[in-house]
Amino acid sequence: MAPITSAERYILHLSDLHFGTETSPTNAFNQLAEDLKGSDLQCHRLDA
């Protein structure tokens, strides 16, 4: 996969994620952020 340029954007629609009532929002965000940063997407910035 080619590196993402500054002109490219990816959107993750939150309806694609499923959480239970016991899920900590902070913990879920941190896990998602780590997954995205460590992926081939080379995501260095997240806007919530």
C-alpha positions, 0 to 999 in steps of 0.5 A, spaced: 500 500 500 502 506 498 503 511 503 497 516 505 499 523 502 496 529 506 490 530 501 488 523 502 483 522 508 480 516 511 473 516 515 471 510 520 464 510 521 462 509 528 456 505 526 461 500 524 463 499 531 459 495 536 460 496 544 457 493 550 454 497 556 460 495 560 465 498 555 469 504 557 469 509 552 476 511 553 479 504 553 475 503 546 478 509 543 485 508 546 485 501 543 482 503 536 487 509 536 493 504 537 490 499 532 490 505 527 497 508 528 500 501 528 496 499 521 498 500 514 494 506 514 500 510 518 495 514 521 498 519 526 492 524 527 485 522 529 480 527 530 474 525 534 
